[in-house]
Amino acid sequence: MAEERPGAWFGFGFCGFGQALGSGPGHQVHSPEPLAVPGVGIDICRVSASWSYTAFLTRKRPHRCPHSGRQTGPPGPCLDPFPFWFAALAAYPPPSQPVLTSVAGGGCTELSGSGSGAVGGCRDLWASEALLAVLRSGPGPGAELQIWSPGAALRGEPLWVQTVVLEAAGELGPGGEAQAGALPLLPGACAYVSPRPPFYRPLAPELRARRLELGTEHALLLDASGQVFSWGSGRHGQLGHGTLEAELEPRLLEALQGLPMAEVAAGGWHSVCVSETGDLYTWGWNESGQLALPSRGLAEDGRTVTKEATRLAVDGSEVKGAAEGEDGAPAPFIAVQPFPALLDLPLGSDAVKASCGSRHTAVVTRAGELYTWGWGKYGQLGHKDTNSLDRPCRVEYFVDKQLQVKTVTCGPWNTYVYAVEQGKS
């Protein structure tokens, strides 16, 4: 087996509650900084960020023979609670083989920010401002879905507990790359976690859910065949059905029908998906340029670029040209995009991963580059400033450090990235 290249997690953006984002002394970090490692031989295998706190899923790295690289013992037990932010990385952690492919044996959930505390025996987690959902290994073949108040420091009793069957337990790839079944979608894809009661929301079996993402007021579901469904509030066009109306039940996104998707991401009031061929589609609210479409607010600040948009009609056909105003004249600024718009990344780059914050978007390309755009007030775009952008802009930090980005996950006002050293030719 080829040796896994060294890798590390990085963070940037808002950290006003002490969230682990690096060594920033204030309330924000404007450029990627390596996260503090919680201890020797510990891997961070998933990051889930809310506004005021971030949850980390960690596991002790398996013991391996220094000569053969074979695992010689099981992963060690979860460490006792420790601060994540005690030091910044001086160098990348040593290679692991691979970094993490599963946390079926039980990892440790650690909180950083307004919430604190730790708990072991965890398989997965999902953070929101209202609650922290933790999937913990049970005494038998099943598992417990526990709902905690973030301020409870994971002590005492959870607010709510539900036993779930692990028909297809979610796995984590290198750097916590979430695979099918990751929270908030529950194992077996028969239900999902809601930040508001009832916490357990059943899904129709015929949906055959593969991934599920929750925005502030809407949900996106990717099924086994690559089709996208959306429901919830549509007042900002975030459902993609061409209207601003709400949908109470999952509705097929007809504009994308027949175009298999590989990824979905839900922001505060906008949506993004990535096709199997690497095309990128955005729709919903564009107040801060989070769709990478011309924004009037940013134009007034002198940071917009008027450009031609490509959108999909209801029948899936492509329609190019600037949006039209009521008098038929071109309207270069787009506040709400109720249909999916096809977005071209610079240099014709193919997208492979996407994540959305409250009003910003981050995309990983096939070449391992990171592009960000949208609201940047707290440095969450990673461009060494607090500017907002309505066009994709490459985060040069990873290029300069010769790092290949593998995955990205956005909190509402911050961004976390896992990157590895580029292979030497």
C-alpha positions as CSV (number, residue, x, y, z in Angstrom):
1,M,0.0,0.0,0.0
2,A,1.3,3.4,-0.9
3,E,2.2,5.6,2.0
4,E,-0.3,8.4,2.7
5,R,1.1,11.8,2.2
6,P,1.3,14.1,5.3
7,G,-1.8,16.2,5.8
8,A,-3.3,18.7,8.2
9,W,-6.5,20.7,8.9
10,F,-6.5,24.5,8.5
11,G,-9.0,27.1,9.5
12,F,-9.8,30.7,8.8
13,G,-12.6,33.2,9.5
14,F,-14.6,34.1,12.6
15,C,-13.3,32.8,16.0
16,G,-14.9,35.4,18.3
17,F,-15.9,32.7,20.8
18,G,-12.5,31.1,20.9
19,Q,-13.1,28.5,18.2
20,A,-9.9,26.7,17.2
21,L,-8.8,28.4,13.9
22,G,-5.1,28.7,14.4
23,S,-3.0,31.2,16.3
24,G,-5.1,34.3,15.5
25,P,-5.0,36.6,18.6
26,G,-8.3,38.4,17.8
27,H,-11.8,37.4,16.7
28,Q,-10.9,36.5,13.1
29,V,-8.2,34.8,11.0
30,H,-7.8,36.2,7.5
31,S,-5.5,33.5,6.0
32,P,-5.4,29.7,6.5
33,E,-3.6,28.6,9.6
34,P,-3.0,25.0,10.7
35,L,-5.2,23.8,13.5
36,A,-3.7,22.8,16.8
37,V,-3.3,19.0,17.1
38,P,-5.0,17.7,20.3
39,G,-2.2,15.3,21.1
40,V,0.5,13.1,19.8
41,G,-0.8,10.4,17.5
42,I,-4.3,11.9,17.4
43,D,-6.1,12.4,14.1
44,I,-8.9,14.9,13.5
45,C,-11.3,12.9,11.3
46,R,-14.3,15.3,11.0
47,V,-15.0,19.0,11.6
48,S,-18.5,20.4,12.0
49,A,-18.8,24.1,12.7
50,S,-21.7,26.2,14.0
51,W,-21.7,30.0,14.5
52,S,-20.3,30.1,18.1
53,Y,-18.6,26.7,18.4
54,T,-16.9,23.9,16.4
55,A,-17.2,20.2,17.0
56,F,-14.2,17.9,16.2
57,L,-14.3,14.1,15.9
58,T,-11.0,12.6,16.7
59,R,-9.4,9.2,17.0
60,K,-6.1,8.0,18.2
61,R,-4.0,6.8,15.3
62,P,-3.5,3.0,15.1
63,H,-0.2,1.6,16.1
64,R,1.9,0.6,13.1
65,C,5.1,-1.3,12.5
66,P,7.8,1.2,11.5
67,H,9.1,-1.2,8.9
68,S,6.1,-2.8,7.2
69,G,3.6,0.0,7.9
70,R,1.1,-2.7,9.0
71,Q,-1.3,-2.0,11.9
72,T,0.0,-3.8,15.0
73,G,-2.7,-2.8,17.4
74,P,-6.2,-1.2,17.6
75,P,-6.7,2.5,17.9
76,G,-6.1,3.7,21.4
77,P,-8.8,5.0,23.6
78,C,-10.1,8.5,23.5
79,L,-8.1,11.0,25.5
80,D,-9.5,12.9,28.4
81,P,-10.8,16.4,27.6
82,F,-8.1,18.7,26.4
83,P,-8.0,22.2,24.8
84,F,-7.7,22.2,21.0
85,W,-6.1,25.6,20.8
86,F,-3.1,25.1,23.0
87,A,-0.6,25.4,20.2
88,A,-0.4,25.8,16.4
89,L,1.2,23.2,14.2
90,A,5.0,23.8,13.7
91,A,5.0,21.1,11.1
92,Y,2.6,18.7,9.4
93,P,1.8,15.6,11.4
94,P,3.6,12.4,10.4
95,P,1.9,10.3,7.7
96,S,-0.8,7.8,8.7
97,Q,-1.9,4.8,6.7
98,P,-4.5,6.0,5.6
99,V,-5.3,9.1,7.7
100,L,-8.7,7.8,8.7
101,T,-11.1,5.5,6.8
102,S,-13.6,4.9,9.6
103,V,-14.5,5.7,13.2
104,A,-16.5,2.5,13.7
105,G,-14.4,1.7,16.7
106,G,-15.5,4.9,18.4
107,G,-13.8,8.3,18.4
108,C,-13.9,11.3,20.6
109,T,-16.1,14.4,20.2
110,E,-14.4,17.6,21.3
111,L,-16.0,21.1,21.4
112,S,-14.2,24.4,20.9
113,G,-15.7,27.8,21.4
114,S,-18.8,28.8,23.3
115,G,-19.4,25.1,24.0
116,S,-16.8,22.9,25.6
117,G,-16.4,19.4,26.8
118,A,-15.6,15.9,25.4
119,V,-17.2,12.5,25.1
120,G,-15.9,9.2,23.8
121,G,-17.4,6.3,21.8
122,C,-18.5,8.5,19.0
123,R,-19.0,7.5,15.4
124,D,-20.2,10.8,13.9
125,L,-21.3,14.2,14.9
126,W,-23.1,17.3,13.5
127,A,-23.1,20.8,15.0
128,S,-25.8,23.5,14.8
129,E,-26.4,26.5,17.0
130,A,-29.5,24.9,18.5
131,L,-28.1,21.5,19.2
132,L,-25.2,19.0,18.9
133,A,-26.0,15.6,17.4
134,V,-23.7,12.8,18.3
135,L,-23.9,9.2,17.0
136,R,-22.4,7.0,19.7
137,S,-21.7,3.3,19.6
138,G,-24.1,1.2,21.6
139,P,-23.6,-1.9,23.6
140,G,-24.9,-4.1,20.8
141,P,-24.9,-3.8,17.0
142,G,-26.9,-0.6,17.1
143,A,-26.0,3.0,18.0
144,E,-27.5,5.9,20.0
145,L,-28.3,9.2,18.4
146,Q,-27.9,11.7,21.2
147,I,-29.0,15.3,21.1
148,W,-27.1,17.7,23.4
149,S,-27.4,21.3,24.2
150,P,-24.0,22.8,23.0
151,G,-23.8,24.7,26.4
152,A,-24.1,21.5,28.4
153,A,-20.4,20.7,27.9
154,L,-21.4,17.1,27.1
155,R,-21.9,16.4,30.8
156,G,-24.9,14.9,32.5
157,E,-27.7,13.6,30.3
158,P,-28.5,14.4,26.6
159,L,-31.7,16.2,25.8
160,W,-33.0,13.4,23.7
161,V,-31.8,9.8,22.8
162,Q,-32.9,7.6,19.9
163,T,-31.6,4.1,19.1
164,V,-30.7,3.7,15.5
165,V,-29.8,0.6,13.4
166,L,-26.5,0.7,11.7
167,E,-27.5,-0.7,8.4
168,A,-24.9,1.4,6.5
169,A,-22.8,3.3,9.0
170,G,-21.3,6.5,7.7
171,E,-17.6,6.5,7.0
172,L,-14.9,9.1,6.9
173,G,-12.3,9.2,4.3
174,P,-8.9,11.0,4.4
175,G,-9.2,14.2,6.4
176,G,-12.7,13.5,7.5
177,E,-14.1,13.4,4.0
178,A,-17.8,12.6,4.7
179,Q,-19.1,9.6,2.7
180,A,-22.7,8.4,2.2
181,G,-24.7,8.3,5.4
182,A,-22.9,11.1,7.3
183,L,-24.9,13.2,9.7
184,P,-27.4,14.9,9.6
185,L,-28.5,11.9,7.4
186,L,-28.8,8.9,9.7
187,P,-27.4,5.4,9.0
188,G,-29.8,3.5,6.8
189,A,-30.9,6.7,5.1
190,C,-34.3,6.4,6.6
191,A,-34.3,9.6,8.6
192,Y,-32.3,12.7,9.3
193,V,-31.6,15.0,12.3
194,S,-33.4,18.3,12.5
195,P,-32.2,21.2,14.6
196,R,-35.8,21.8,15.7
197,P,-38.2,19.3,17.2
198,P,-39.0,16.7,16.2
199,F,-35.3,15.9,16.1
200,Y,-35.9,12.7,14.3
201,R,-37.4,13.2,10.8
202,P,-38.3,10.1,8.7
203,L,-37.6,10.0,5.0
204,A,-39.6,8.1,2.4
205,P,-37.7,4.9,1.5
206,E,-38.2,5.6,-2.2
207,L,-36.0,8.7,-1.9
208,R,-32.9,6.4,-1.5
209,A,-31.0,9.2,0.1
210,R,-27.2,9.3,-0.3
211,R,-26.4,12.7,1.2
212,L,-28.4,15.3,3.0
213,E,-27.5,19.0,3.8
214,L,-29.4,21.5,5.9
215,G,-29.4,25.2,5.4
216,T,-30.9,27.8,7.7
217,E,-34.4,27.2,6.4
218,H,-34.1,24.5,3.7
219,A,-32.8,21.0,3.0
220,L,-31.1,19.4,0.1
221,L,-31.1,15.7,-0.6
222,L,-28.9,13.8,-3.1
223,D,-30.3,10.4,-4.0
224,A,-28.5,7.2,-5.1
225,S,-29.0,8.0,-8.8
226,G,-27.5,11.6,-8.4
227,Q,-30.9,13.4,-8.5
228,V,-31.4,16.4,-6.2
229,F,-34.5,17.1,-4.0
230,S,-35.2,20.2,-2.0
231,W,-37.7,21.4,0.6
232,G,-38.3,24.0,3.2
233,S,-38.5,27.8,2.8
234,G,-38.1,29.1,-0.7
235,R,-38.3,32.9,0.0
236,H,-34.7,33.5,-1.3
237,G,-35.0,31.0,-4.2
238,Q,-32.9,28.5,-2.4
239,L,-35.0,25.5,-3.4
240,G,-34.3,26.0,-7.1
241,H,-37.8,25.4,-8.4
242,G,-38.2,28.8,-10.1
243,T,-40.4,30.3,-7.4
244,L,-40.1,31.8,-3.9
245,E,-42.7,29.4,-2.5
246,A,-42.1,26.9,0.3
247,E,-42.2,23.1,-0.2
248,L,-43.3,21.0,2.7
249,E,-42.0,17.7,1.3
250,P,-38.9,16.8,-0.8
251,R,-39.4,17.9,-4.4
252,L,-37.3,16.8,-7.3
253,L,-35.2,19.6,-8.7
254,E,-36.5,19.4,-12.3
255,A,-34.0,21.9,-13.7
256,L,-31.2,19.3,-13.0
257,Q,-33.1,16.2,-13.9
258,G,-31.0,13.9,-16.0
259,L,-27.8,15.5,-14.9
260,P,-26.3,13.2,-12.2
261,M,-24.9,15.1,-9.2
262,A,-22.0,14.0,-7.0
263,E,-22.2,16.7,-4.2
264,V,-24.8,19.0,-2.7
265,A,-24.2,21.9,-0.2
266,A,-26.7,24.1,1.6
267,G,-25.7,27.6,2.8
268,G,-27.8,29.9,4.9
269,W,-30.1,30.8,2.0
270,H,-28.3,29.5,-1.0
271,S,-27.5,26.1,-2.6
272,V,-24.7,24.5,-4.6
273,C,-24.2,21.2,-6.3
274,V,-21.4,19.5,-8.2
275,S,-22.1,17.2,-11.1
276,E,-20.3,13.9,-11.7
277,T,-18.5,15.5,-14.5
278,G,-17.3,18.4,-12.4
279,D,-19.8,21.1,-13.3
280,L,-20.9,23.6,-10.6
281,Y,-24.4,24.9,-10.2
282,T,-25.6,27.6,-7.7
283,W,-28.9,29.1,-6.9
284,G,-30.7,31.1,-4.1
285,W,-29.8,34.3,-2.4
286,N,-26.9,36.4,-3.9
287,E,-26.9,39.3,-1.5
288,S,-23.2,39.0,-0.8
289,G,-22.1,37.4,-4.1
290,Q,-22.3,33.9,-2.7
291,L,-23.6,32.5,-6.0
292,A,-20.6,34.1,-7.9
293,L,-23.2,36.2,-9.8
294,P,-23.0,40.0,-10.0
295,S,-24.1,41.6,-6.7
296,R,-25.3,45.2,-6.5
297,G,-24.0,45.6,-3.0
298,L,-20.5,44.6,-3.9
299,A,-20.6,46.7,-7.1
300,E,-21.2,49.7,-4.9
301,D,-18.1,48.8,-3.0
302,G,-16.2,48.4,-6.3
303,R,-15.6,44.7,-6.0
304,T,-17.9,43.1,-8.5
305,V,-17.4,41.9,-12.1
306,T,-20.4,42.1,-14.4
307,K,-20.5,38.9,-16.4
308,E,-22.8,36.6,-18.4
309,A,-24.6,34.0,-16.5
310,T,-25.7,30.6,-17.8
311,R,-28.8,29.2,-16.2
312,L,-31.0,26.2,-16.8
313,A,-34.6,26.4,-18.0
314,V,-37.3,24.2,-16.5
315,D,-36.7,21.6,-19.2
316,G,-33.0,21.5,-18.4
317,S,-31.9,23.5,-21.4
318,E,-29.2,26.1,-21.0
319,V,-30.1,29.7,-21.3
320,K,-27.2,32.3,-21.5
321,G,-27.3,36.0,-21.1
322,A,-27.7,38.6,-18.5
323,A,-30.9,38.7,-16.4
324,E,-33.6,41.0,-17.8
325,G,-35.4,43.8,-15.9
326,E,-39.1,44.5,-16.2
327,D,-38.6,46.7,-19.2
328,G,-36.6,44.0,-21.0
329,A,-33.3,45.8,-20.6
330,P,-30.3,43.9,-19.3
331,A,-30.1,43.8,-15.5
332,P,-26.5,43.0,-14.5
333,F,-27.2,42.5,-10.8
334,I,-28.8,39.4,-9.4
335,A,-30.3,39.4,-5.9
336,V,-32.2,36.1,-6.1
337,Q,-31.5,33.2,-8.6
338,P,-34.5,30.8,-8.3
339,F,-33.1,28.4,-10.9
340,P,-29.8,26.6,-10.9
341,A,-27.1,28.7,-12.7
342,L,-24.1,26.9,-14.3
343,L,-20.9,28.5,-13.0
344,D,-17.6,28.3,-14.8
345,L,-14.5,28.2,-12.5
346,P,-11.4,30.0,-13.7
347,L,-9.1,28.1,-16.1
348,G,-12.0,25.7,-16.8
349,S,-11.3,23.9,-13.5
350,D,-13.5,20.9,-12.6
351,A,-15.2,21.0,-9.2
352,V,-15.2,17.9,-6.9
353,K,-16.2,19.2,-3.5
354,A,-18.3,22.1,-2.3
355,S,-19.4,23.6,1.0
356,C,-21.4,26.7,2.0
357,G,-21.4,29.0,4.9
358,S,-24.1,31.5,5.8
359,R,-23.2,33.7,2.9
360,H,-20.0,32.3,1.4
361,T,-19.1,29.4,-0.8
362,A,-16.0,27.2,-1.0
363,V,-15.1,24.7,-3.8
364,V,-12.3,22.2,-4.2
365,T,-11.2,21.4,-7.7
366,R,-9.9,18.2,-9.2
367,A,-6.4,19.6,-9.2
368,G,-6.6,20.2,-5.4
369,E,-7.1,24.0,-5.5
370,L,-9.5,25.9,-3.3
371,Y,-11.8,28.7,-4.6
372,T,-13.9,30.9,-2.3
373,W,-16.3,33.7,-2.8
374,G,-19.2,35.6,-1.1
375,W,-19.2,37.3,2.2
376,G,-15.8,37.9,3.6
377,K,-16.2,40.2,6.6
378,Y,-14.4,37.9,9.0
379,G,-11.7,36.6,6.6
380,Q,-13.7,33.4,5.9
381,L,-12.6,33.5,2.2
382,G,-8.9,33.1,3.2
383,H,-7.5,35.8,1.0
384,K,-5.7,37.8,3.7
385,D,-8.4,40.4,3.9
386,T,-12.0,41.0,4.8
387,N,-13.3,41.8,1.3
388,S,-16.4,40.1,-0.1
389,L,-16.3,38.7,-3.7
390,D,-19.0,37.8,-6.3
391,R,-16.5,35.8,-8.4
392,P,-14.5,32.7,-7.6
393,C,-11.0,33.5,-6.3
394,R,-8.3,30.9,-5.7
395,V,-6.9,30.7,-2.1
396,E,-3.2,31.2,-2.9
397,Y,-2.0,30.0,0.5
398,F,-2.3,26.4,-0.5
399,V,-0.6,27.0,-3.8
400,D,2.3,28.8,-2.2
401,K,2.7,26.1,0.4
402,Q,2.5,23.3,-2.3
403,L,-0.5,21.8,-0.6
404,Q,-3.3,19.9,-2.3
405,V,-6.7,20.5,-0.8
406,K,-8.7,17.4,-0.3
407,T,-11.9,18.6,1.4
408,V,-13.5,21.7,2.8
409,T,-16.3,22.3,5.3
410,C,-17.7,25.8,6.1
411,G,-19.2,27.1,9.3
412,P,-21.6,30.0,9.0
413,W,-18.7,32.5,9.3
414,N,-15.6,30.4,9.0
415,T,-14.0,27.7,6.8
416,Y,-12.0,24.5,7.6
417,V,-9.8,22.8,5.0
418,Y,-7.9,19.5,5.0
419,A,-4.8,19.5,2.7
420,V,-1.9,17.2,2.0
421,E,1.5,17.7,0.6
422,Q,1.6,17.7,-3.2
423,G,3.1,14.6,-4.7
424,K,6.5,15.0,-6.1
425,S,6.8,14.2,-9.8
